[in-house]
Amino acid sequence: MLDWLKNINKDYPDFWKDYLTKFETKPNKFVVLSAETSGLNPDKDVILSLGAFSVIDDSIVIKENFETVLLQYKYLQDNGLSNEFIIESKMMKMPEPDALEAFVNFIGNSILVGHHINFDIEMLNAALERLDCGRLKNEALDVDVMYRKLTDINDKQFSLDDLCEIYKIPKSDRNSSSEDAYKIGLLFLKLKSRLGIK
């Protein structure tokens, strides 16, 4: 059966209905994001933390940020993983449904930016499906693809560390989704100007 057909009379949660109405206007900002996940399989793995910043008029807007640890107790327990990361983290902690609702409200209709962003979007879509929502409708840009387009390199992918080294963005000892989102934001601003993206 066609996907749209089975969703035709679906009653979405209110926050999702509100999200869908935002696409009646043009996006006025970019949101750089990074998701830390338990693995690489959207069917089995989960998002452990999310970090994001707004980018408006060629600036990362630090006060417009989103940062949370997703409480995934069932996942951690089922897989025998330690929840030390969750306990020690100073970030806000939210159950997955609350975190996703807050994140969707944060991004609105903005253009999403990430490093290998399709994976982050697939993980978010898998989580949204568990809440009986549809798939994200936002346009997306990938800093790796942008760099390869700029340099005309088609046969290689670049890690976030590779790109940070190329553009002399300092490494940090703290490894978090927000830290990665900030680095992605800096890379995006450099690539955006070189590629003439408004």
N, C-alpha and C positions, 0 to 999 in steps of 0.2 A: 504494500500500500504506500502511496506517496506520503512523505512526511507531513507536508502541509495539510493534507486531508485529515489526518488523525488529530491535528492540533486546531482544526477549524472552530470547534466549540469548546475548546479547553478553557477551564477557568484558572487563570494564572494568579499567583499571589499579588497583592496590591502593589508591592514595591516594584514588581516586574512590569505590571501594567503602566505604572508611572514612568519607568525607564523607557518603555517603548514609545511613549508620547514625546520624549525628548528629541527623537529623530525627525521631528517635523521642522526643526530649525538646523542651520549649519553649525558644525562644531566651532567653538571659539578658543579651544586650547588643545594641547597635547597632554597626555598623561604617560610618563615613563614608569614602567612597572617591572618588578621582578618577583617571581614566586619560588620559594624554596619547597621542594617536594620530597616525598619519601622514596621516589624512584621515577622511572621513565615510562610507566604504563598507565595511561589515563583510566583504564578499566579497573585497575587494581590499586594504584597508588593514590595518595591524597596530598593536598597542599598543607604544608606545615607552617608557613608564614608568608605574608604578602607585604611588600613595600612599594610605595608609589609616590611620585611628586608631580605636581602640575608644571607645565612649561607654557608660559604666556609671554608673547613678544620677546622671544630670544632670551628669556631668563628662566632659571629654575626657581619656582616660588616655594621656598623652604616651608613657609607657614601653611601652604596648601599641600599637606602630605597625608599619607595613609600608611599606617604600620600596625600590624597585628600578628600575633601567634594564633593559629587556629587550634583549638583544643580537640585533639583527635584521639581521645582515650581508647575508644573501641579499637581503632586501627592499631595503636601502639600495643595494647593488651593482646590482640589477636596475633600479632607478629612477634611478640616477646621482645619489643624494643623498649629501651629506657626512655622515661619521660623527663630525664635530667635537663635536657634542652629547654623544655617548657617551664620547669620549675625555676631554673636559673635565669631565664630571660627576663629583662626589665621591660620588655615591650608589653603593650596591652594584650590581654588574652581574651578570646571570644570563641564560643562554640561555632562550628562551621556555618550553620544557617545564618546566625547573626553577622558573622564576618562577611559573608557573601552579600547579604543585603546592604550592609554599610559600604562595601566596596563598589557595588553596582551604583549606589547613590552617589558615591564619590566620583566615579568616572563619567557618569551621564553619557552624553553623545560624543565625548572627546575622541580624538585620534590616539590610539594606543601605540606606544613605542616600547620595544624591548630588544633583548638579545635572544635570538631564536624564539621570537614571540609566538609563533604558531604553536609551540609546545605549551607555553603558559596559557594561551587561549584554550587549547584542548583540555588542559587540566581544569580551568575555570568552567568550561562548558560541561564537563563530566560532573563537577560539583553542583552546578546549577540544575542539571538534569535530576539530581537526587532531590531537589526542592520543587520539582514539577514546573521549572521555568524553561524557556526556549534557549537558544544559543545567542551569545553576544553578537550584536549588530555593528559594533564599532569598526571603523577602518583601522588598519594596523600597519606599522612600519617596523622594519627590523634593521638594527644598526649594522649587523653583519652583511646583510644584503646591500645596504646603502654603501658600505665601504667597498664591497666587491664591484658594485656598479661604478663607483667613482674611479677605482683603479683598474677596471676591466679585467678582473680576475674571476674566472668562472669555475675553476677546477679545485677550489679549496675553500674550506670554511675556517673562520677565525674565532678563537675563544674570546671571551670577554677580557681575559688577561692579555692576550695577543694585541687586541685593539687598544687597550689602555697603554700598553708598552709603546705601540706605534705613535700614539698621540700624547705620550708623556703625562698620562694621568696617574698620580701616585697610588701605589698599592697601600692597602690598609690591613692591619692585623685582624681587625674585627670583620668577620664574615657574616653578613646578614643580608636579608632581602632588601632592606632599605639602603644599605651601603652599596649593593649592586645596582639598585634603581638610580641612585645618585650618579654613579659612574656611567651608567647608560645615558643619563640625562646630559652629562658633560660631553660624551661622545656624540650624542644626537645633535647638540648645538654646533659642534665643529663640522659634522657631516652635512647638516641641514644648510648651513651657509654655503658650503662648497658645492652642494647640489642645487642650490637656488630654490629650496622648498620654503614656501611662505607659511 
